[in-house]
Amino acid sequence: MHNRWKNAIYSVVVLAAMWAVYQWRNRVPDPVKIEGETMATTYHITYFDSKNRNFKSSVDSLLVLVNQSINNYDPESEVSVFNRSAGFKFRLPYLRPPVEVAQKVFSGSQGAFDPTVLPLVNLWGFAQKKVDKPDSSKIDSIRTIIGFEKIQFSRDSIWKLDPRSQLDFGGIGQGYGADVITDFLKSKGIKNMLVELGGEGMACGINLKSGKPWELGILDPNSTRDNQFFKAYVSLSDQSFTTSGNYFNYREVDGKKYSHTIDPETGYPATRAILSASVFTSDCTTADAWGTAIMAMGHERAIELLKRHPEIDAFLIYTTPGGIATFATEKINKQLSINP
């Protein structure tokens, strides 16, 4: 075949492909975007729906029910009632799922994630406006009632082995809320969406406008509230995302800043070289819990533990004597673009 015919055929194929892409993009519906407030933070959801339905009222109603189950700041929530009692039967379907995940991550992280740290959280003042530095004897006393092994549950009930034990869903609740929203939208036939609640969430399908996976930025630990910038970008499809860090959430006692992540082993706020932990799993509840666990255990222990959990992907930022270093598990490393 003569070259001119080859070139002509090639040109026709290219033009046809461009036309097909143009037509496909024009058939893609505009994204539906909804946002709101919940769990002392905000949520932002983007999804593609050929029917252009707005699910904001349904999402808000769902989040009200979730809060009625796991919100520690609501004295009438299920978890608050449980914390004041020896046990009870589940009333709503939104308390048992995060308890189940908490048990798995507590075991998998060798206790680094432990939702029974609420008495320590209160002692250190993370639920209060002001606090004096706790006495070491008080910390040691409270540590005797810490441990998720003291929490037992069945299909319809939850109870304590130590009546003083209390649960805190601060390290898992936002991820769980994102999962509840995602499952609801999936039940409505939504396949391509980005759900974000308090900085964590789920990326499902692709961004139909770009035809590519969803791209998210990972905040640089050197950011401030007024000057936020990214250390890395990650492309995600059908994966959860969460980043735990000590960016802006800490307590200052006697001029010293304390991490908001309590180390269940010591009873003190975690003092590690790790600055942030971004975790990616199949569900956001698990990712949120592992992010909390990694911040408590530190990057060195986390890197070794992650080798035994291939289902968990992570991107860690930590300090070294020479500055700031990063670590990424093999799978997520292929999806990352890290700024120098």
N, C-alpha and C positions, 0 to 999 in steps of 0.2 A: 504494500500500500504506500502511495506517495506520501511524503511528509506533510504536504499541504492538506491532504485528506485527514491525516492523523491529527493535525492541529485543529482542523475544523470540528472533528468529532469531540476532541478534548474540550474545545470552547463550548460546544453545545452541552456537554455533560456538566461542566462547571456552572454554566448559566442555569441549567435545570436544577442543580443542587442549591444554588443561591435562591432561586425562586421558591423551592420547596421549604427552605429555612424561613424565608420571608413569610410565606403563607402560614407555616406552623406558628411562628411568633405572633402573627396577627390573629390566630385563632385562640391563643392563650388568653384566658380572662385576666382582667386586672386583679392584683392581689387584694384580698380583704385584710384590713389592719384594724385590730382592736387593742385597747389598752385599759388599764385600771390600777387600782390599789388593793393590796391584800398583804397579810402577814408582815405589817410594818414596812412594806416595800412596794414595788410596782411590778406589773406584768405587761409584756408586749407580745402580741401574737400576729403573725403574718401567715396567711394561707390562701390557697387557690381553690375556688369553688365555681363550677360552671353555672350554678344557680345563684351565685352572688349573695348567699345567705349571711346574715350577721348574727353570730352566736354570743354576743357580749352578755346579754341578760342571762343566758343559760350558764355561761362560764362563771359569772359573778355569783349566781345561785349555788353552783357547785362548790365554789371556794368558801362560801359561808358555811356549808355543811362540813367541809374539811376542817375549817377553823373550829367548829363546834366539837370536833373530835380531838385535834392535836394541839390547839393553841394554849400554851402554858399561861398566857396573860389573861385568858378568859376564865374566871373562877368557876363557871358552870360548864366548861368543856369536859369531855370525857376524860382526858388525861388529868385535868385538875381534880375532878372527882376521885379518880383513881389514886392520885397522890395523897388525898386526905383519908383514904380508906384502905382496907386490907385487900380489896378486890371487888369485881363486879362483872356483870354480863354486858357484852357489847350492845349498844343501842343502835349505832350507825355503822355502816360498812367501811368507815374510813380510818379506824384506829388499828385494827388487826394487821393490815398489809404493811405499814411501816414498822410495826413491832416484829413481824416476821423477817423483814430485811435487816433490821437492827440486830437480831439474833445471829443471822448469817455473817454480817460484817464484823460483829463483835468477835465471833469465833475466827473468821478468816484473818482479821487484823491482830489477833492475839491480844485482844482487849484494848487496843489503842482507840477504837471507837466504842464508847460506852455511854448510852443515854441516861444512865443512873447518876450522872455527875451533877444533877441539878442542885443538890445541897452545897456543893463546892462552887458552882456558878453564883449562887446567892451569896455565899460567904465572901467571895472575891468582888462582889458588887457589880457583876455584869448585868444584873437585873435591877440595879438601883442607881440613883444619881450620884451618891457619895458613899465612900466606904473607907474605913481605916485598914491598914495592912493587917490581915488576919494573924492571930497568934498561931505558932506552929502546933501547939497542943490541940487547938480547935481543928486544925487541918487533919492531924493524925486521928482525932476522934471521929470525924466525919468519914474518913477513908474506910473505916470499918463497916460502913453501911453501903459503900460503893461496890458495884459489880452486877452486871446484867444477868449473871447466873442466879441472882436472887429473884428474878422476874420469871414467872411461869404463865403459860397461856394454853388454851385449847381452841377448838373451833369457835366457841361462842363466849368464852370467859377469859379473864386475866386476873392474876392474883400475885401476892408477894410472899416470899419466904421470910423476909424481914419487914415488919410493918412500917419501918422508918424509911424504906426505899422510896425514891421518887423518880419519875421519868421526865426527861427534857428532850423535846424534838427539835430544838434549835439547830442541830447539826444534820438534820435530815428532812425537815418539814417542807422547805421550799422546793427541793427536788421532788418530793412526793406530790406536792401541789401541781408541779409541771406535768408529772405523769398522769394525774387525774384529768387534767385538761386535754392532754394528748389523746388519752383513751377515749374521751368523750368525742373529740373531733373525728377520730378514726371511725367511731360508731356512726357518724353522720356521713361517712363516705369520703372524708378528706384524706388525701394521700400525700400531698406536698405542703408542708408547713414548717414554720419555725416558731416554737413556743419558748418564751423566756420569762422566768419568774425570779426576780431578785438576782439575776446574773447566771442562773442555771436553767437548763431546759432540755428540749429535744429538737433535733433537726431531722425531719422525715422527708423522704423523697428528695426532690431537687427544687431549686428556685427556677420555676418555669420561665420567668422573664429572661434569665441569662442562659437557661438550659444547662446549668452547672450545679454542683453541690452547693449547699449554703456555706458562706464564708463568715467566720467570726474572728474578732480580735481578742487576744489575751493580754490583759493589762500589764504594763511594766510596773514592777514593785517600786520604782522610783517616782511613780506618779503621785500627785497630790489631788485633793478634792477639786482644786481649781485648775489643775493642769494634768489631765489624764492622757496617756498615750500608750501605744501597744508595743509589747516585746515580741509578739509573734501573731501570725494569722493561721487559722486552721480551716480546712475544707471538710465538711461533714455531711453525710447522708445516712439516715437511719441510725443515728448515734445520739446518745445523750452527751451533755457537756456541763461541767461545773468547775469553778475555780475557787479554791479556798485560799485565803491569804490574810495577812495582818495589815492591809493597806491603811484602812481608816478606823477599824474597830479594835479599840484597846481601852484599857483603864489606866489612868495616871494616879499613882499613890505615892505621896511623899516625893514628887518630882520624877518618879520612875515609871516608864511605860510598861504595862503588862499585856501580853498577848491575850486575846479573847478565847483562845483554844486551851482548855484545861487538859493537862496530862493526867489521866485517871490513875496512872501508876504512882505518881509523886504527890498528887493533890495540888500542885502548883501550876500556874500558867506555863505552857510549853515554852522553853527557851532553846530554840534550835537554830541552826544555820539556814534552814529552809525558809524561803520568802513567800512562795506560792506553790500550790499544787492544782493543776488542771487535770481532771479525770474524765475519761470517756468510756461508757459502757452501753449495754443495750437498754437500760432504764435509768432514769435520772435519780431515783431514790437511792439506788446502790451507789451511783457516782457521787452523790452528795455525801453519803456516809463515809465512803472511802477518802474523799477529799479531807474531811475532818480528821479521819484516822491518820492520814499521812502527815498532816500538819502537827499532830500530837507526837508521832513517832520520829519525825525527822527524815531527811532524804536518804541517809546511809542505810538505815534499817528498811525504809520503804523500797529502795532499789533492790535489795536482796529478797524482800517479801514478794515483790511484783513478779519475780522470776517464777514463783510457784502459783501465780494467778494470771495465766495468759489471757483470761477473759477481761482483765482490767488493763486499759491503756492509760498512760499518764505522761504529762509534761511538767517537770519540776524546775523551779528556779531557786537557787540557793547561793549563799555567799561562800567564798573561799578566801584564803589569805591573799590571793592575787586579784580578787574582785568578785564578779558575779559569774556563775556557771549554770549550765542547764543540762537536763537529762530527759530523754524521751524514749519510751518503749518503741520497739521496732516498727510495729504497725502504724502508730500515730505519727512517727517520724516522717513517713512518706506523705503525710497529709499536712505537714507543717511548713510554714515559711517563717524562719526566725530572723529577726533584725539583729545586726551586730551590736 
